[in-house]
Amino acid sequence: MHKNYWGGAWHDGGAGFIDVENPTTGKVIAQQAIASVEDVDAAVRAARAAVEQREWSGMRPGDRGRMVRKLGEYFTLNRMEIASELAAESGKPLFEALIEVDGTARYFEYYGCQSDNFQGDSIPLGDAYIDFTELEPLGISAQIIPWNYPLEMVGRSVGAALAVGCVAIIKSPELDPLSSRHFALAAEYAGFPVGVMAVLCGEGAVAGAALAGHPDIDQVVFTGSVATGRSVAKAAAENLIPCVLELGGKSAAIVRKDADLDLLIESVRWGVFFGAGQVCSALSRVIIHEDLLLEFNERVCELVDAIEVADASGIERESLVMGSMISPQQRDRAANLVQQALDEGAVMLAQGKAPTQGSFYPPTVLQVKAGSSIEQTEVFGPVLCVIPYSGEDEALAIANGTDYGLVSGVFGQDINACLYLARRLRAGQVFINEWFAGGVETPFGGVKQSGYGREKGREALFNYVATKNIAVRLRKQ
């Protein structure tokens, strides 16, 4: 039985437990304690005590940063154990799980190095005053974590929160919660003060709602669906606290006539078939110049044929293997959306093969019309929509023509033309000639119904602080 963690101790679940299944086989691999509303209250009380004691927030920033970096050290030292557990509970290939564990460690390393390099300003008001600002940690950050990246999303957000002196309560996902226990183990390894880190698993409608709406938290971070994001935002608004929302997308790449198709095909492989397409910023639409359509279709069919869909929980090296989706429900949702698209007139360009056992769905490529249901709907699966265009104004209208605005991309060899398009795309981040370009240092977040606030980079640190101004009137000498 995997337990919950708060106040420096492990606890059973007040709401009982759930079976955690391996989506590749459908077999139960462990049981996870489920937090009740009372458990959430207890975790918040422990976190509030840590805030009021100021041992963490009052620490010298360099010392605090060193401890945050030790979280990354723990994940690096135990990478294979953690990745194996993550692969088993999520259906990821082992090499994808290793990438996630390494990314988690990198976030803690990055934000640990930012602790003593993040400060307020001195404001000149003349000889009669000294005026300065301090960046004070907000206090308790409630982190509601999604199932598609249950480790890396924590490193991304909690790393920034801890670096500036906040304490964190992590609500892990119900579908793959087991590897999240390593955050508590890492906090113990790093010697964190009691109450600074809590990890609870619970149902979203119970523990998640109780955490998001708790009157004694100071900030909420949520990644997930638009519908749930609205509920989280409403709960935060009731308590007049800030929140950061990342709510998915229907991200598009505009492919100019002069694009390098080698770069594009590589980006399609990683952009929509990595993680079985269960990525908020997946490359889910290719808006391609009509002169390149036939060649691209041939190339993407070759890619799909080369991808093996299988249990890859033992494959450590990167390869053209795609694992399962997280659950039968997610698989069936993707299949139903594809069938609906075909019924509405979409053309099946390519579809791979997948095992009939487990939650597998094959890589799929459809040619669709702009404005069609699947062109507007986030599938959250390995499904690529291809839309041809003739003029760049048309391409921009298609790319910007959804409710989402998380990321976008442009492929082409004329960098001036690419930048022209990039500045007109309504998205929080634009990739040029490589999907997922950038790194932990680059700000990430959406516009429109993709949410608000920014993760990653130094900009994320401002999610967790309030600016206090201190003005001092000096005596005349």
C-alpha positions in Angstrom: 0.0 0.0 0.0 1.4 3.4 -1.1 0.6 6.0 1.5 0.2 9.8 1.5 2.7 12.1 3.1 2.4 15.3 5.1 3.8 16.8 8.3 7.0 14.8 7.8 5.1 11.4 8.2 3.3 8.8 6.0 -0.4 8.4 6.4 -3.2 6.0 5.3 -6.0 7.4 3.2 -9.1 8.6 4.9 -11.0 7.8 1.8 -9.6 4.2 1.5 -7.5 3.1 -1.4 -7.6 2.5 -5.2 -6.0 -0.2 -7.4 -3.4 1.2 -9.8 -3.3 -0.6 -13.1 -0.5 -1.0 -15.7 -2.3 0.3 -18.8 -0.1 -1.8 -21.0 -1.4 -5.1 -19.5 -4.5 -4.0 -17.5 -3.1 -5.7 -14.4 -3.2 -4.2 -10.9 0.4 -3.4 -9.8 -0.2 -1.7 -6.5 -2.7 0.0 -4.2 -2.6 3.7 -3.4 -4.1 5.4 -0.3 -6.7 8.0 -1.2 -7.0 11.3 0.7 -10.2 12.5 2.2 -11.2 16.1 2.8 -10.0 15.6 6.4 -6.6 14.5 5.1 -6.4 17.6 3.0 -7.2 19.7 6.1 -4.5 18.0 8.0 -1.9 18.5 5.2 -2.8 22.2 5.0 -2.5 22.6 8.7 1.0 21.1 8.6 2.0 23.3 5.7 0.6 26.4 7.5 2.7 25.6 10.5 5.8 25.4 8.3 5.0 28.8 6.8 4.5 30.4 10.2 7.7 28.9 11.6 9.6 30.6 8.7 12.4 28.0 8.9 12.1 27.5 5.1 11.2 31.0 3.9 13.6 32.6 6.3 16.6 30.5 5.2 19.5 32.1 3.4 18.5 31.7 -0.3 21.7 30.0 -1.3 21.2 27.4 1.4 17.6 26.9 0.4 18.7 26.6 -3.3 21.2 24.0 -2.3 18.5 21.9 -0.8 16.2 22.3 -3.8 19.1 21.0 -6.0 19.4 18.0 -3.7 15.9 17.0 -4.8 17.3 16.8 -8.3 20.2 14.8 -7.0 17.9 12.3 -5.5 16.1 11.8 -8.9 19.4 11.4 -10.7 20.7 8.9 -8.2 17.5 6.8 -8.4 16.6 7.5 -12.0 16.2 3.8 -13.1 14.1 2.8 -10.2 11.8 5.8 -10.5 11.6 5.5 -14.3 10.7 1.8 -14.2 7.9 2.5 -11.7 6.7 5.4 -13.9 6.8 3.3 -17.0 4.8 0.5 -15.3 2.0 2.8 -14.1 1.7 5.1 -17.1 2.4 2.9 -20.1 5.3 5.0 -21.2 8.3 3.3 -22.9 11.2 3.2 -20.4 13.2 5.6 -22.5 10.4 8.2 -22.3 10.1 7.6 -18.5 13.9 8.2 -18.2 13.6 11.4 -20.2 10.9 12.5 -17.7 12.9 11.6 -14.6 15.9 13.5 -16.1 13.7 16.5 -16.9 12.4 16.5 -13.3 15.9 16.5 -11.9 16.9 19.3 -14.3 14.0 21.6 -13.1 15.2 21.2 -9.5 18.7 21.9 -10.5 17.7 25.0 -12.5 15.4 26.5 -9.9 17.8 25.7 -7.0 20.4 27.8 -8.8 17.8 30.7 -9.1 17.2 31.0 -5.3 20.0 33.4 -4.5 19.7 35.2 -7.9 16.1 36.4 -7.4 15.6 39.7 -5.5 13.8 43.0 -5.3 14.9 46.5 -6.4 16.1 49.7 -4.9 14.1 52.7 -5.9 15.6 56.2 -5.8 13.4 58.8 -4.1 16.1 61.4 -3.3 18.2 62.0 -0.2 15.3 62.0 2.2 14.3 58.4 1.6 15.4 54.8 1.2 12.9 52.8 -0.8 13.2 49.1 -1.8 11.1 46.1 -2.7 11.2 42.6 -1.3 9.8 39.5 -3.1 8.0 37.6 -0.4 6.9 34.0 -0.8 3.1 33.7 -1.0 3.0 30.7 1.5 1.2 27.5 0.6 1.2 26.5 -3.1 -1.4 23.9 -3.9 -0.3 21.8 -6.9 -2.9 19.7 -8.8 -0.8 17.5 -11.1 -2.0 15.8 -14.3 -1.4 12.1 -15.2 0.5 12.7 -18.5 3.7 14.0 -16.8 3.2 13.2 -13.1 6.9 13.8 -12.3 8.1 16.5 -14.6 5.1 18.8 -14.0 6.0 18.8 -10.3 9.6 19.6 -11.0 8.5 22.4 -13.2 6.1 24.1 -10.8 7.2 22.9 -7.3 10.8 23.6 -8.1 10.0 27.3 -8.6 7.8 27.5 -5.6 10.3 26.0 -3.3 13.2 28.1 -4.6 11.5 31.3 -3.5 10.5 30.0 -0.1 6.9 28.7 -0.6 5.8 25.3 0.8 4.0 22.9 -1.5 1.1 20.4 -1.3 1.1 18.1 -4.3 -2.1 16.4 -5.3 -0.9 13.5 -7.4 -3.0 12.0 -10.2 -5.2 8.9 -9.5 -4.2 7.0 -12.7 -0.4 7.0 -12.1 0.3 8.2 -8.5 2.9 5.7 -7.4 6.1 7.4 -8.6 5.0 10.7 -6.9 6.0 9.2 -3.5 9.6 10.0 -4.6 9.0 13.7 -4.0 8.5 13.0 -0.3 11.5 10.6 -0.3 13.5 13.3 -2.0 12.5 15.9 0.6 13.6 13.6 3.3 16.9 12.9 1.5 17.5 16.7 1.2 16.7 17.4 4.8 13.6 19.6 4.2 12.0 21.1 7.3 8.8 19.3 8.4 5.7 20.5 6.5 7.5 22.0 3.5 6.5 19.2 1.2 3.3 17.1 1.1 2.2 14.5 -1.4 -1.4 13.3 -1.4 -3.4 11.2 -3.9 -7.1 11.7 -4.1 -10.1 11.9 -6.4 -10.2 15.2 -8.2 -13.8 15.9 -7.2 -13.0 15.3 -3.6 -9.4 15.9 -2.6 -8.6 18.1 -5.6 -11.7 20.3 -5.0 -11.0 20.5 -1.3 -7.4 21.6 -1.9 -8.2 24.1 -4.6 -11.0 25.7 -2.5 -9.3 25.5 0.8 -9.4 28.9 2.6 -5.9 28.5 4.1 -3.9 28.0 0.9 -2.3 30.9 -0.9 -2.0 29.9 -4.5 -3.1 27.1 -6.9 -1.4 25.6 -9.9 -3.5 23.3 -12.1 -2.8 21.5 -15.4 -5.8 19.7 -17.1 -9.0 20.2 -18.9 -10.7 23.5 -19.6 -13.8 22.4 -17.7 -11.9 21.5 -14.5 -9.7 24.6 -15.0 -12.8 26.8 -14.8 -13.7 25.1 -11.5 -10.3 25.6 -10.1 -10.3 29.3 -11.1 -13.7 29.8 -9.5 -12.5 28.2 -6.3 -9.4 30.4 -6.2 -11.5 33.4 -7.0 -13.8 32.7 -4.0 -10.7 33.0 -1.8 -9.2 35.8 -3.8 -5.9 34.0 -4.4 -3.9 33.7 -7.6 -3.7 30.6 -9.8 -1.8 29.4 -12.7 -3.7 27.3 -15.3 -2.4 25.3 -18.2 -5.4 23.9 -20.0 -4.3 22.2 -23.1 -4.3 23.0 -26.8 -4.9 22.2 -30.4 -1.5 23.3 -31.5 -0.6 23.9 -35.2 2.5 24.2 -37.3 2.4 26.3 -40.4 4.6 24.7 -43.0 5.8 27.2 -45.6 6.6 26.2 -49.2 10.3 26.4 -48.5 10.2 24.2 -45.4 12.8 21.4 -44.8 10.6 18.3 -44.6 13.3 16.4 -42.8 13.0 18.8 -39.9 9.2 18.6 -40.1 9.0 14.8 -40.1 11.4 14.6 -37.1 9.1 17.1 -35.3 6.0 15.1 -36.1 7.6 12.0 -34.6 8.4 13.8 -31.3 5.6 16.3 -31.5 2.6 14.0 -31.7 3.7 10.4 -31.3 5.9 10.9 -28.2 3.9 10.1 -25.1 1.3 8.5 -27.4 0.2 12.1 -28.1 -0.9 12.7 -24.5 0.9 16.0 -24.3 -0.9 19.4 -23.9 1.5 21.0 -26.4 1.4 18.2 -28.9 1.8 19.0 -32.6 -1.8 18.0 -33.4 -2.3 20.0 -36.7 0.0 20.4 -39.7 -1.1 23.3 -41.9 0.9 22.7 -45.0 1.4 24.5 -48.3 -0.5 22.7 -51.0 2.7 22.3 -53.1 4.2 20.1 -50.3 1.1 18.1 -49.5 1.8 15.0 -51.6 5.4 14.7 -50.5 4.6 15.2 -46.9 1.8 12.7 -47.0 4.3 10.1 -48.4 6.9 10.9 -45.8 4.5 10.8 -42.9 3.0 7.5 -44.0 6.6 6.1 -44.0 7.0 7.4 -40.4 3.8 5.8 -39.2 4.7 2.5 -40.8 8.0 2.6 -39.0 6.6 3.2 -35.5 6.1 0.0 -33.5 3.3 0.2 -30.9 4.1 -2.2 -28.1 4.9 -2.7 -24.5 8.2 -0.8 -24.3 8.6 -0.8 -20.5 12.0 -2.5 -20.9 13.3 -0.4 -23.8 15.9 2.0 -22.4 17.3 3.5 -25.6 15.3 5.9 -27.7 13.7 4.2 -30.6 10.6 4.3 -32.9 8.4 2.6 -30.3 5.2 4.1 -28.9 3.7 2.8 -25.7 0.1 2.6 -24.6 -2.3 5.4 -23.6 -3.0 5.9 -19.9 -6.4 4.1 -19.8 -9.0 2.3 -21.9 -11.2 5.4 -21.6 -8.6 7.7 -23.1 -8.0 5.1 -25.9 -11.7 4.8 -26.7 -12.1 8.6 -26.7 -9.4 8.9 -29.3 -10.9 6.1 -31.4 -14.4 7.7 -31.3 -13.1 11.1 -32.3 -11.2 9.6 -35.3 -14.3 7.6 -36.4 -16.5 10.7 -36.1 -14.0 12.6 -38.3 -14.1 9.8 -40.9 -17.9 9.9 -40.8 -17.7 13.7 -41.4 -15.5 13.3 -44.5 -11.9 13.2 -43.2 -9.4 11.1 -45.2 -7.3 8.5 -43.5 -3.8 9.0 -44.7 -2.0 6.6 -42.4 -2.7 4.4 -39.4 -0.3 2.0 -37.7 -1.0 -1.3 -36.0 -1.5 -1.7 -32.3 -2.0 -4.6 -29.9 -5.6 -5.5 -29.1 -4.7 -6.1 -25.4 -4.1 -3.1 -23.2 -4.8 0.6 -23.8 -2.9 0.9 -27.1 -4.0 3.2 -30.0 -2.1 3.3 -33.2 -0.4 6.4 -34.6 -3.0 8.0 -37.0 -2.8 10.7 -39.6 -6.0 12.3 -41.1 -6.4 14.9 -43.8 -9.3 17.2 -42.6 -11.0 20.4 -43.4 -10.5 23.6 -41.3 -13.3 24.0 -38.9 -14.2 20.3 -38.7 -14.9 18.7 -35.3 -11.6 16.9 -35.0 -9.6 20.0 -36.2 -11.1 21.9 -33.3 -11.1 19.3 -30.6 -8.1 18.2 -28.5 -7.8 14.5 -29.0 -5.0 14.0 -26.4 -3.8 11.0 -28.4 -1.5 10.0 -31.3 -3.6 11.7 -34.0 -2.3 14.2 -36.4 -4.6 16.4 -38.5 -3.3 17.6 -41.9 -4.8 20.7 -43.5 -3.5 22.1 -46.9 -3.4 25.8 -47.6 -2.6 28.1 -50.5 -2.0 31.5 -49.0 -0.3 32.5 -45.7 -3.3 34.6 -44.5 -5.4 31.5 -44.9 -2.8 29.5 -42.9 -2.8 32.1 -40.1 -6.6 32.1 -39.9 -6.6 28.3 -39.6 -3.9 28.2 -37.0 -5.5 30.9 -34.9 -9.0 29.5 -35.5 -9.5 27.4 -32.4 -10.4 28.2 -28.8 -6.8 27.3 -27.7 -3.5 29.1 -27.8 -0.8 27.1 -26.0 1.9 26.7 -28.6 2.3 27.0 -32.4 5.1 26.5 -34.9 6.4 27.6 -38.2 8.6 25.6 -40.6 10.5 27.4 -43.4 14.0 28.4 -44.5 13.2 32.2 -44.8 13.7 33.2 -41.2 12.1 36.7 -41.8 9.0 35.1 -43.2 8.9 32.7 -40.3 9.2 35.5 -37.7 6.5 37.4 -39.5 4.1 34.4 -39.0 5.4 33.7 -35.5 4.4 37.2 -34.4 0.9 36.8 -35.7 0.2 33.4 -34.2 -1.9 33.6 -31.0 0.0 31.3 -28.7 2.1 31.6 -25.6 5.1 30.0 -27.3 6.1 29.5 -31.0 8.6 27.0 -32.2 10.5 27.6 -35.5 11.9 24.6 -37.4 11.7 22.3 -34.3 8.8 21.3 -32.2 9.6 21.4 -28.5 12.5 23.7 -29.1 13.6 25.5 -25.9 14.2 24.1 -22.4 13.5 24.6 -18.7 14.8 28.2 -19.1 12.1 29.3 -21.6 8.7 30.6 -20.4 5.7 28.4 -21.2 2.0 29.0 -21.0 -1.1 29.8 -23.0 -3.6 32.4 -24.1 -7.4 32.1 -24.8 -8.7 28.8 -23.3 -5.3 27.3 -22.9 -5.1 29.2 -19.6 -3.0 31.9 -18.1 0.2 32.3 -16.1 3.7 31.2 -17.2 5.6 28.1 -16.2 9.4 27.5 -16.7 12.2 30.0 -16.8 12.7 32.8 -14.4 9.3 34.2 -15.2 7.7 31.3 -13.3 9.3 32.5 -10.0 6.9 35.4 -10.0 4.0 33.1 -9.7 5.0 32.4 -6.1 5.9 35.8 -4.7 4.2 39.1 -3.7 6.1 42.3 -4.1 6.3 44.3 -0.9 7.5 47.9 -1.0 9.3 49.4 2.1 9.8 53.1 2.2 12.0 54.8 4.9 12.0 58.5 5.7 15.5 59.5 6.9 16.3 62.1 9.5 18.1 65.2 8.4 21.7 65.4 9.5 
